[in-house]
Amino acid sequence: MKPIRFDIIDRHTGKKVGEATTRAGANRSVDRRDNAYGAYRYSAKPIYAEDKAA
């Protein structure tokens, strides 16, 4: 099952700070934010659609 989006998560606060539609876009966003912060702080978490048939 493919994720519908990737949430960008701030590891220090646990809050969602952004979204991306592809893994590559999510990695770019995380890298850009980490570089601006100067350390590893952000991560990308895949979000899957709810299975309505279950």
C-alpha positions as CSV (number, residue, x, y, z in Angstrom):
1,M,0.0,0.0,0.0
2,K,1.3,3.4,-1.0
3,P,1.3,6.3,1.5
4,I,-1.0,9.2,0.6
5,R,1.4,11.8,2.0
6,F,4.4,12.2,4.2
7,D,4.2,14.4,7.3
8,I,7.4,16.3,8.4
9,I,7.7,16.0,12.1
10,D,9.8,18.1,14.5
11,R,11.4,15.5,16.8
12,H,11.9,18.0,19.7
13,T,8.2,19.1,19.9
14,G,6.6,16.1,18.2
15,K,4.5,18.5,16.1
16,K,3.8,18.3,12.4
17,V,5.5,21.2,10.6
18,G,4.9,20.3,7.0
19,E,3.7,17.8,4.4
20,A,5.0,16.3,1.2
21,T,3.4,14.1,-1.4
22,T,6.5,12.0,-2.3
23,R,9.3,10.4,-0.3
24,A,11.9,12.4,-2.4
25,G,10.1,15.7,-1.6
26,A,9.9,14.7,2.1
27,N,13.6,14.0,2.2
28,R,14.4,17.3,0.6
29,S,12.2,19.1,3.0
30,V,13.7,17.3,6.0
31,D,17.3,18.0,4.7
32,R,16.5,21.7,4.1
33,R,15.0,22.1,7.6
34,D,17.9,20.2,9.3
35,N,20.5,22.3,7.5
36,A,18.8,25.5,8.5
37,Y,18.6,24.3,12.1
38,G,22.2,23.0,12.1
39,A,21.5,19.5,13.4
40,Y,19.2,16.5,12.9
41,R,15.8,17.6,14.2
42,Y,13.2,16.7,11.6
43,S,11.9,13.4,10.2
44,A,9.4,12.2,7.6
45,K,6.6,9.9,8.6
46,P,4.4,8.1,5.9
47,I,0.7,8.5,6.3
48,Y,-1.5,5.8,4.8
49,A,-5.2,6.0,3.9
50,E,-7.7,4.5,6.3
51,D,-9.0,1.1,5.0
52,K,-12.8,1.6,4.9
53,A,-13.5,-2.0,3.9
54,A,-12.1,-3.5,7.1
